[in-house]
């Protein structure tokens, strides 16, 4: 041993790393490589070629099993995307050679997709697994779970029934079938109720339209309104959908009460102050003066700093932009009488009127150049 060790003092080690090339040599070793060499040349990278041969070795079934185990390890770490990649690679390796392995890979990939929220992809994998191996328990469970998540309860029941044919005592399938069947019947009941309600609502809308037609009131459909919101346009036969275009904004909509009277949401515009009011349920038999007395009674609006908006001082106008004419509305007129005027068009289900202070400088300026007629 002493002689052997002394030899190191006199003989230099062959193929040793030098100070000039040690980094280059280290980079050829797989454990120290900073980047993959890409396509592996067995002559240039013999170590990498050996490792790759070990990885690629074995039958397709063995490689698929190895990738399945790799995917399971990622699944346990909740790295579902990498798990999906491993299961997919395993399916490509096996290529239908071992149906059992393919069924497991598909159901495991379905579970990974399910955890990521890719429910339809999960259902597709469960369906494929069922085709590969019809009696596979996990395929039936995964398929039923996906259908429940997608609210396809009848289909979930069918998945459970198919699984119970092969596994009649499986507690998970039995429990899932009971829950899915209960939700299926509840969904069917809700659908029936919704259908009855829809039919009732449609009937009420038709009654409403009939009442409007009988009164000769012209509705301007939302589809016929220009983009700038002008009320001019061609009137058309009113439909139920054309009555509540402003309902979302105001929460108000025309309705027919139990006595057969129409109640309209009515918009009042105050151009002098760029303000507006909505009377949500203006009965057709009410006079304008009835509402003006309430709106401008003892409490005046905060924007009326000059306290000019008194009921007896107000003038109301119906704006006919097509004819460029303002029709002055007598406050003692009923809403129905105004709506029945031949030049009154109800836009988006809500009549609108302009309110000015009679004799004010703004009123004079506003009416200058306008054609004004009495309603």
C-alpha positions in Angstrom: 0.0 0.0 0.0 2.8 2.4 0.8 4.5 1.7 -2.5 1.1 2.2 -4.3 0.5 5.5 -2.6 4.1 6.7 -3.2 3.5 6.2 -6.9 0.9 9.0 -6.9 3.8 11.4 -6.0 5.8 10.5 -9.1 3.1 9.6 -11.7 0.6 12.2 -12.9 -3.1 10.9 -13.1 -4.2 10.5 -16.7 -7.3 12.2 -18.0 -7.5 14.5 -15.0 -9.4 17.8 -15.2 -7.1 20.8 -15.7 -7.6 24.3 -14.4 -8.5 25.4 -18.0 -11.1 22.7 -18.9 -12.7 21.6 -15.6 -15.9 23.6 -16.1 -16.3 22.2 -19.6 -15.8 18.6 -18.4 -18.3 19.1 -15.5 -20.9 20.3 -18.0 -20.7 17.0 -19.8 -21.8 15.1 -16.6 -25.6 14.7 -16.4 -25.7 15.5 -12.7 -23.9 18.9 -13.3 -25.5 19.9 -16.6 -27.1 23.3 -16.6 -29.0 22.8 -19.8 -30.2 19.8 -21.7 -28.1 18.8 -24.8 -31.3 18.4 -26.9 -30.8 15.4 -29.2 -28.4 13.1 -27.5 -25.3 11.9 -29.3 -24.1 8.7 -27.8 -20.5 9.5 -28.7 -20.5 13.0 -27.3 -22.7 12.3 -24.3 -22.4 8.6 -23.4 -23.7 9.1 -19.9 -26.9 10.9 -21.0 -27.4 8.2 -23.6 -27.3 5.5 -20.9 -29.8 7.3 -18.7 -32.1 7.9 -21.7 -31.9 4.2 -22.5 -32.9 3.3 -19.0 -35.9 5.7 -19.2 -37.0 4.4 -22.6 -36.3 0.8 -21.8 -39.0 -1.8 -21.2 -42.2 -2.6 -23.0 -44.9 0.0 -23.8 -47.0 -1.3 -20.9 -44.0 -0.9 -18.5 -43.4 2.6 -19.8 -47.1 3.5 -19.4 -47.1 2.1 -15.9 -44.0 4.2 -15.0 -45.7 7.3 -16.3 -48.9 6.4 -14.5 -46.9 6.2 -11.2 -45.2 9.5 -12.0 -48.6 11.1 -12.6 -49.9 9.7 -9.3 -46.9 11.3 -7.5 -47.7 14.7 -9.1 -51.4 14.2 -8.2 -50.5 13.6 -4.5 -48.6 16.8 -4.6 -51.7 18.5 -6.1 -49.7 19.5 -9.2 -52.6 18.5 -11.4 -51.2 19.9 -14.6 -48.0 17.9 -14.5 -50.1 14.9 -13.5 -52.2 15.3 -16.7 -49.1 15.6 -18.8 -47.7 12.3 -17.3 -51.0 10.4 -17.8 -51.2 11.7 -21.4 -47.7 10.6 -22.1 -48.6 7.2 -20.6 -51.6 6.9 -22.9 -49.4 7.6 -25.9 -46.9 5.0 -24.8 -49.3 2.2 -24.3 -51.3 2.8 -27.5 -54.1 0.5 -26.5 -51.8 -2.4 -25.6 -53.1 -2.9 -22.0 -56.7 -1.9 -21.6 -56.5 -2.0 -17.8 -53.6 0.5 -17.8 -55.4 2.8 -20.3 -58.6 2.7 -18.2 -56.6 3.8 -15.1 -54.7 6.5 -16.9 -57.9 7.9 -18.3 -59.8 7.9 -15.0 -56.8 9.4 -13.2 -56.5 12.1 -15.8 -60.3 12.7 -15.4 -59.7 13.2 -11.7 -56.9 15.7 -12.3 -59.0 17.6 -14.8 -61.9 17.6 -12.3 -59.7 19.2 -9.6 -58.7 21.9 -12.1 -62.3 22.7 -12.9 -62.1 21.2 -16.4 -65.3 19.3 -15.9 -66.1 18.6 -19.5 -62.6 17.3 -20.2 -63.0 15.1 -17.1 -66.3 13.8 -18.4 -64.7 13.0 -21.8 -62.0 11.0 -20.1 -64.4 9.1 -18.0 -66.5 8.3 -21.1 -63.4 7.1 -22.9 -62.4 4.9 -19.9 -65.8 3.4 -19.9 -65.5 2.5 -23.5 -62.0 0.9 -22.9 -63.3 -1.0 -19.9 -67.1 -0.9 -19.4 -67.1 -2.3 -15.9 -64.4 0.1 -14.5 -65.6 1.4 -11.2 -63.7 4.7 -11.1 -64.9 5.5 -14.6 -68.5 5.3 -13.4 -67.8 7.4 -10.3 -65.9 10.1 -12.2 -68.6 10.3 -14.9 -71.4 10.6 -12.4 -69.4 13.3 -10.4 -68.9 15.3 -13.6 -72.6 15.1 -14.6 -73.6 16.3 -11.1 -71.2 19.2 -11.4 -72.6 20.1 -14.8 -76.2 19.8 -13.4 -77.0 17.0 -15.8 -78.7 14.9 -13.1 -80.6 12.5 -15.3 -77.3 11.6 -17.0 -75.6 11.2 -13.6 -78.3 8.7 -12.6 -77.6 6.7 -15.8 -73.9 6.7 -15.0 -74.6 5.4 -11.5 -77.0 2.7 -12.8 -74.4 1.5 -15.3 -71.7 1.3 -12.6 -74.1 -0.5 -10.2 -74.7 -3.3 -12.8 -71.1 -4.3 -12.3 -70.7 -3.2 -8.7 -74.2 -3.5 -7.1 -73.0 -3.0 -3.6 -70.7 0.0 -4.1 -71.6 2.5 -1.4 -70.3 5.6 -3.2 -72.3 4.9 -6.3 -75.5 4.1 -4.3 -75.1 7.3 -2.3 -74.4 9.4 -5.4 -77.4 7.9 -7.3 -79.7 8.8 -4.4 -78.5 12.4 -4.3 -78.5 12.8 -8.1 -82.0 11.4 -8.4 -83.3 13.7 -5.7 -81.7 16.7 -7.5 -83.1 15.5 -10.8 -86.6 15.5 -9.5 -86.1 18.9 -7.9 -84.8 20.3 -11.2 -87.8 18.9 -13.1 -90.2 20.4 -10.5 -88.5 23.8 -10.8 -88.6 23.5 -14.6 -92.4 22.9 -14.5 -92.9 25.8 -12.1 -90.8 28.1 -14.4 -92.8 27.0 -17.4 -96.1 27.7 -15.6 -94.8 31.1 -14.5 -93.5 31.9 -18.0 -97.0 31.0 -19.5 -98.7 33.2 -16.9 -96.3 36.1 -17.5 -96.8 35.8 -21.3 -100.6 35.9 -20.8 -100.3 39.0 -18.6 -98.2 40.7 -21.2 -100.6 39.8 -24.0 -103.5 41.3 -21.9 -101.4 44.4 -21.3 -100.8 44.8 -25.0 -104.4 44.3 -25.8 -105.3 47.1 -23.4 -102.8 49.4 -24.9 -104.0 48.7 -28.5 -107.6 49.3 -27.5 -106.7 52.8 -26.2 -104.9 53.6 -29.5 -101.6 54.4 -27.8 -98.6 54.3 -30.1 -95.6 52.4 -28.8 -92.2 53.1 -30.3 -90.2 49.9 -30.3 -86.7 49.9 -28.8 -85.4 48.3 -32.0 -86.8 51.2 -34.0 -85.1 53.9 -31.9 -82.1 55.7 -33.4 -78.8 55.5 -31.6 -79.1 59.1 -30.4 -82.3 58.2 -28.5 -84.6 60.4 -30.5 -88.3 59.4 -30.2 -88.8 59.8 -34.0 -89.0 56.7 -36.0 -91.5 54.2 -37.4 -94.0 52.8 -35.0 -94.6 49.1 -35.2 -97.0 46.5 -33.8 -96.0 46.4 -30.1 -94.6 43.2 -28.6 -94.2 42.2 -25.0 -90.4 42.8 -25.1 -90.9 46.4 -26.2 -92.6 47.5 -23.1 -89.9 47.5 -20.5 -86.6 48.7 -22.0 -86.0 51.1 -19.2 -87.2 48.8 -16.4 -83.6 47.9 -15.4 -82.7 51.6 -15.0 -85.8 52.7 -13.2 -87.3 49.6 -11.7 -90.7 50.7 -13.1 -92.9 49.1 -15.8 -96.4 49.7 -17.2 -98.9 47.3 -15.7 -102.6 46.6 -15.7 -104.4 46.7 -12.3 -107.2 44.5 -11.2 -109.7 47.2 -12.3 -108.4 47.2 -15.9 -106.6 50.6 -15.5 -103.1 51.1 -16.9 -100.4 52.5 -14.7 -97.3 54.0 -16.5 -93.9 55.0 -15.4 -93.7 58.6 -16.5 -90.5 60.6 -17.0 -90.4 64.4 -16.3 -87.5 66.3 -17.7 -86.2 69.7 -16.3 -83.8 71.0 -19.0 -83.0 74.2 -17.1 -81.3 72.2 -14.3 -80.6 69.0 -16.3 -82.6 67.1 -13.8 -85.4 64.5 -14.1 -88.1 62.7 -12.1 -89.9 59.4 -12.6 -93.3 58.7 -11.3 -93.2 54.9 -11.3 -97.0 54.2 -11.3 -98.9 57.1 -12.9 -102.5 55.9 -13.4 -103.9 56.8 -16.8 -107.0 58.5 -15.2 -104.8 60.8 -13.0 -104.3 64.4 -14.0 -100.8 65.9 -14.3 -101.8 68.5 -11.8 -102.4 65.7 -9.2 -98.7 64.6 -9.4 -97.2 68.1 -9.8 -98.9 69.1 -6.6 -97.1 66.3 -4.8 -93.8 66.7 -6.5 -93.7 70.5 -6.0 -95.8 71.0 -3.0 -94.4 72.1 0.4 -91.0 70.5 -0.2 -89.3 71.7 -3.3 -86.4 69.8 -4.9 -82.9 70.8 -3.6 -81.8 71.8 -7.1 -84.5 74.5 -7.3 -82.4 77.0 -5.4 -84.6 80.0 -6.6 -87.8 78.2 -5.4 -89.5 78.8 -8.8 -90.9 75.4 -9.4 -94.4 75.9 -8.0 -97.3 73.8 -9.4 -99.2 76.9 -10.6 -96.1 78.3 -12.4 -95.2 75.2 -14.4 -95.8 74.5 -18.1 -95.6 71.0 -19.6 -94.7 70.0 -23.1 -94.8 66.9 -25.2 -91.8 66.8 -27.6 -92.5 65.7 -31.2 -89.0 65.8 -32.7 -90.0 64.3 -36.0 -92.3 67.3 -36.6 -90.0 69.6 -34.6 -93.0 70.7 -32.6 -93.8 71.1 -28.9 -97.3 70.4 -27.7 -98.3 72.2 -24.6 -100.1 69.9 -22.2 -102.7 71.3 -19.9 -101.9 70.2 -16.3 -105.6 69.3 -15.9 -105.4 66.8 -18.7 -105.3 63.2 -17.8 -102.4 61.0 -18.7 -104.6 58.9 -21.0 -105.7 61.9 -23.0 -102.1 62.9 -23.6 -101.1 59.4 -24.6 -103.9 59.1 -27.1 -102.8 62.2 -28.9 -101.8 61.3 -32.5 -98.3 62.7 -32.1 -97.6 61.1 -28.8 -95.2 58.1 -29.1 -94.3 56.1 -26.0 -90.6 55.4 -26.2 -89.1 52.3 -24.4 -92.3 51.8 -22.4 -92.1 55.2 -20.7 -93.9 58.5 -21.7 -91.8 61.6 -21.2 -92.7 65.3 -20.7 -90.7 68.5 -20.5 -91.4 70.8 -17.6 -90.5 74.6 -17.6 -91.2 77.5 -15.4 -93.7 79.8 -17.2 -92.3 83.3 -18.0 -88.7 82.5 -16.8 -85.8 83.6 -19.0 -84.8 80.0 -19.6 -88.4 79.1 -20.8 -88.4 82.1 -23.2 -85.0 81.1 -24.6 -85.9 77.4 -24.8 -89.1 78.2 -26.8 -87.5 80.6 -29.1 -87.7 79.3 -32.7 -89.8 76.4 -31.6 -93.2 75.6 -33.1 -95.6 75.3 -30.1 -99.1 74.0 -30.3 -101.7 73.0 -27.8 -102.3 69.3 -27.2 
